[in-house]
Amino acid sequence: MFRLQALIMLISLVCFSITLYGATAYLVKTLTIQSTGNVYAIELEAFWDNQCTNRCTAINWGWLHPGDTKTTTIYLRNTGNTPIILSLSTSDWSPAEASNYISVAWDREGYNMTEQVIACNISLAVSQSIENTTIQSFSFNIIITATEA
C-alpha cells in the first residue's frame, strides 16, 4: 500500500511539474529591438603637403643663429567625424634648459577646425641669450592636441 501511495504521489508530482512548465512557457514573451548608433571620434594627421600624401613625423629645424626665427608649414587633416579645437605644446626638451632659450608658437592655437585640411605655420625662435650657454643642439617633441569642439 505504501508503495502504491508513493507511486501515485510521484506520478502526481511529475504531472504537476509538466503542467507548471507548460503554463510558464506560455507566459514568456521575448521582444527583440535592433539598435544602432555612432560614436564621435577625433583623429588628426600631419602632412608636409596639402594633398596629404607626405606624412610629417619630424621637423628638422636645421642650423640656427642666436636671435633667429624659423617657420615651417605643415598641413593637418581631421580624419575624425567631429569638429575639433587645436592646441600646441612641447615636451621632453633635451637639454632641459633649452626650453628657456627656444620657444615654439603657431598660428592655430584655439582654432576651431571644421575643415578637413588646414595649413599651420609653426615657428621656432632662438633667444639671443642662448649664446651665453653651452647649448649647441637640442631636441623636443611638438604635441598637437585636438579637443572636441
C-alpha positions as semicolon CSV with decimal commas, in nm:
position;residue;x (nm);y (nm);z (nm)
1;M;0,000;0,000;0,000
2;F;0,279;0,237;0,091
3;R;0,446;0,172;-0,244
4;L;0,122;0,246;-0,427
5;Q;0,076;0,573;-0,241
6;A;0,436;0,671;-0,315
7;L;0,388;0,586;-0,683
8;I;0,066;0,787;-0,703
9;M;0,242;1,078;-0,529
10;L;0,535;1,059;-0,770
11;I;0,305;1,046;-1,074
12;S;0,108;1,343;-0,938
13;L;0,427;1,542;-0,880
14;V;0,551;1,469;-1,234
15;C;0,216;1,569;-1,385
16;F;0,211;1,889;-1,176
17;S;0,567;1,975;-1,288
18;I;0,481;1,921;-1,655
19;T;0,168;2,135;-1,618
20;L;0,360;2,410;-1,437
21;Y;0,636;2,410;-1,703
22;G;0,377;2,429;-1,981
23;A;0,194;2,713;-1,809
24;T;0,508;2,921;-1,762
25;A;0,616;2,855;-2,118
26;Y;0,301;3,031;-2,232
27;L;0,365;3,326;-2,001
28;V;0,704;3,418;-2,152
29;K;0,732;3,659;-2,443
30;T;1,052;3,799;-2,590
31;L;1,083;4,110;-2,800
32;T;1,398;4,196;-2,995
33;I;1,464;4,560;-3,074
34;Q;1,752;4,634;-3,309
35;S;1,964;4,934;-3,214
36;T;2,239;5,126;-3,390
37;G;2,441;5,437;-3,317
38;N;2,751;5,637;-3,392
39;V;3,042;5,743;-3,175
40;Y;3,212;6,078;-3,215
41;A;3,578;6,018;-3,299
42;I;3,874;6,253;-3,300
43;E;4,153;6,166;-3,543
44;L;4,427;6,403;-3,657
45;E;4,714;6,354;-3,904
46;A;5,002;6,582;-4,009
47;F;5,147;6,615;-4,361
48;W;5,405;6,822;-4,550
49;D;5,171;6,882;-4,846
50;N;4,811;6,995;-4,882
51;Q;4,725;6,679;-5,079
52;C;4,810;6,483;-4,762
53;T;5,045;6,236;-4,932
54;N;5,372;6,304;-4,743
55;R;5,333;6,243;-4,369
56;C;5,504;6,479;-4,126
57;T;5,657;6,277;-3,843
58;A;5,953;6,502;-3,755
59;I;6,066;6,860;-3,813
60;N;6,437;6,931;-3,859
61;W;6,494;7,298;-3,786
62;G;6,847;7,285;-3,925
63;W;7,119;7,529;-3,818
64;L;7,008;7,843;-3,633
65;H;7,190;8,152;-3,505
66;P;7,109;8,317;-3,172
67;G;6,819;8,554;-3,240
68;D;6,689;8,354;-3,540
69;T;6,327;8,264;-3,600
70;K;6,237;7,991;-3,844
71;T;5,888;7,900;-3,965
72;T;5,770;7,583;-4,135
73;T;5,428;7,495;-4,272
74;I;5,256;7,164;-4,215
75;Y;4,905;7,052;-4,305
76;L;4,668;6,898;-4,055
77;R;4,391;6,665;-4,166
78;N;4,091;6,593;-3,948
79;T;4,006;6,230;-4,025
80;G;3,754;6,210;-3,743
81;N;3,385;6,282;-3,768
82;T;3,354;6,589;-3,546
83;P;3,491;6,946;-3,545
84;I;3,796;6,995;-3,321
85;I;3,978;7,272;-3,138
86;L;4,358;7,275;-3,176
87;S;4,633;7,349;-2,926
88;L;5,011;7,305;-2,930
89;S;5,255;7,224;-2,652
90;T;5,607;7,085;-2,623
91;S;5,769;6,817;-2,408
92;D;6,088;6,622;-2,346
93;W;6,338;6,900;-2,414
94;S;6,700;6,793;-2,440
95;P;6,886;6,954;-2,287
96;A;6,611;7,056;-2,045
97;E;6,738;7,417;-2,020
98;A;6,695;7,464;-2,396
99;S;6,328;7,541;-2,332
100;N;6,443;7,859;-2,152
101;Y;6,605;7,989;-2,473
102;I;6,398;7,836;-2,753
103;S;6,027;7,893;-2,799
104;V;5,769;7,742;-3,031
105;A;5,449;7,908;-3,147
106;W;5,192;7,857;-3,420
107;D;4,903;8,031;-3,589
108;R;4,632;7,778;-3,498
109;E;4,614;7,798;-3,117
110;G;4,249;7,761;-3,012
111;Y;4,142;7,723;-3,375
112;N;3,803;7,557;-3,431
113;M;3,885;7,321;-3,718
114;T;3,571;7,244;-3,916
115;E;3,762;7,192;-4,242
116;Q;3,912;6,860;-4,339
117;V;4,262;7,001;-4,414
118;I;4,428;7,324;-4,296
119;A;4,774;7,479;-4,324
120;C;4,956;7,551;-3,997
121;N;5,264;7,770;-3,959
122;I;5,488;7,658;-3,674
123;S;5,765;7,898;-3,570
124;L;6,073;7,832;-3,363
125;A;6,255;8,129;-3,209
126;V;6,604;8,113;-3,059
127;S;6,680;8,374;-2,793
128;Q;6,990;8,588;-2,840
129;S;7,092;8,496;-2,484
130;I;7,142;8,131;-2,583
131;E;7,496;8,233;-2,682
132;N;7,576;8,260;-2,308
133;T;7,507;7,887;-2,263
134;T;7,672;7,566;-2,374
135;I;7,367;7,459;-2,578
136;Q;7,479;7,356;-2,927
137;S;7,199;7,120;-3,025
138;F;6,852;7,046;-2,899
139;S;6,554;6,818;-2,944
140;F;6,198;6,818;-2,818
141;N;5,852;6,691;-2,903
142;I;5,579;6,907;-3,051
143;I;5,239;6,792;-2,927
144;I;4,930;6,900;-3,119
145;T;4,615;6,830;-2,925
146;A;4,270;6,805;-3,082
147;T;3,973;6,850;-2,849
148;E;3,610;6,806;-2,948
149;A;3,461;7,145;-3,035
